[in-house]
Amino acid sequence: MKPSIPRVVFALVLALCFTYLPASCQEEKTAAPGHYLFAWTGDAAKKGNDFLAVIDADPSSRSYGRLVTTLVTDQQTKLVHHTEYGMPASGMLFANDHEAGRTFIFDVRDPLHPKVAASFTDMAGYMHPHSYLRLPNGNVLATFQHAHDSMNPEALGKHGGLVEIDDTGKVIRSASSADPALPDALLTSYSLVVLPGLDRVVSTNSAMDDEDVFRGLTYQIWRLSDLKLLKTVYFDEGSNHYGQISPEEPRLAPDGSIFVQTLACGLERITGVDKDEPKSQLVYSFPAGFCGVPTIVGHYLLQSVSYLHTVIVLDIANGAKPVEVSRVKIDDNFYPHWTGWDPRTNRVVVTTGGTGDPRLYMLKFDPTSGAISLDEAFHDSDGKPGVNFSNRDWPHGWKGSGVPHGVVFSR
């Protein structure tokens, strides 16, 4: 029997679908288009569970600034803390509840349907992971604040370490931050920057524990190829004698130096990390206190200054003499902490450090002039700038106030 005309047409369409038009014919199998924010969030009352909130971050979208969906975990909130600083190419995003000592690996390749791919706690004798940086091989190099052996009264001071981890949560290698040359120094690893071209890693030592918050004063230089600890160095205390306290986030500057923000609102600049005698210098002090996670865009450094409710922009073209070029005050009830850059839209996301109004804001940033301003088009259904995390009904069936911390843009 000859096939009927409708069957012939159907066959031709099917052939075209798989041969010439795969994108249009199979679009329901691909990830949803758009641009999104992934906000790692905990329950302010610490009774509910940690969750990942997905927010529309496309300025051309009608729902720009609106909550899209959430993914709840099985972890009751203790202290939601760091995610990675940028979205990795693999789409497998690391995020931790620091006080719980637990890290989640989220599969966010389909932004509208994120999944928990894995989770882990202690690794290779280390506990309480803090920060994550990607290596050239795609693995994560994580800082862990504490080593099991440092809990021993006879141990070589308080220390942690670095652990390389793949996207399945498997340990690849690890190294201790303990240094026999400085047995009394606080060496709890906080954050890090990776310098593949120099075969170096630079990490900071700062405490998440309030009792040790004034003891973090050093940075460490490692050889990337074998994670050998090469040197532990004290930061420059500067003329004010406090700007070096609690060094936290190292960032690579365009001139190859490394800038480190401190909780005391100092800005340290490290040079010569590939030399026998590296050096740090306190090159700037921000007004007020409690400076949070900075971002470098080109030759500008964006710094959240919590007690000023402000983000300040410095021109660091001359690394030894940073100059303020702009600032934006967000809200008197908002204490900015985390900042994250989106080169796709020239936007900066800002979250609180857990104090004040639990909102998430978006800023516009001009990488040519350094000008910064509040993006008022980014707003929730209440019409106010930013996304409201306070006392709302969440898509996963929970009602309460969330506190976002680490936030990452989709690629």
BELDAKA-V794251 format. One record per run of one state. SS is the DSSP state (2 for helix, 1 for strand, 0 for the rest). FROM is the first residue (numbers start at 1). TO is the last residue. If there is no record, write none. Layout:
# BELDAKA-V794251
((SS	FROM	TO) (SS	FROM	TO))
This chain:
# BELDAKA-V794251
((0	1	4) (2	5	19) (0	20	21) (2	22	25) (0	26	26) (2	27	29) (0	30	35) (1	36	43) (0	44	48) (1	49	56) (0	57	66) (1	67	76) (0	77	79) (1	80	83) (0	84	91) (1	92	97) (0	98	101) (1	102	107) (0	108	110) (2	111	113) (0	114	114) (1	115	120) (0	121	122) (1	123	123) (0	124	125) (1	126	134) (0	135	139) (1	140	147) (2	148	151) (0	152	158) (1	159	159) (0	160	160) (1	161	165) (0	166	170) (1	171	176) (0	177	179) (2	180	182) (0	183	186) (1	187	187) (0	188	188) (1	189	195) (2	196	198) (0	199	199) (1	200	205) (0	206	209) (2	210	212) (0	213	217) (1	218	223) (0	224	227) (1	228	234) (0	235	246) (1	247	252) (0	253	257) (1	258	262) (0	263	265) (1	266	271) (0	272	278) (1	279	285) (0	286	290) (1	291	291) (0	292	294) (1	295	297) (0	298	299) (1	300	305) (2	306	308) (0	309	309) (1	310	315) (0	316	322) (1	323	329) (0	330	333) (1	334	342) (0	343	346) (1	347	356) (0	357	358) (1	359	365) (0	366	371) (1	372	374) (0	375	378) (1	379	379) (0	380	384) (1	385	388) (0	389	391) (1	392	393) (0	394	398) (1	399	400) (0	401	401) (1	402	409) (0	410	411))
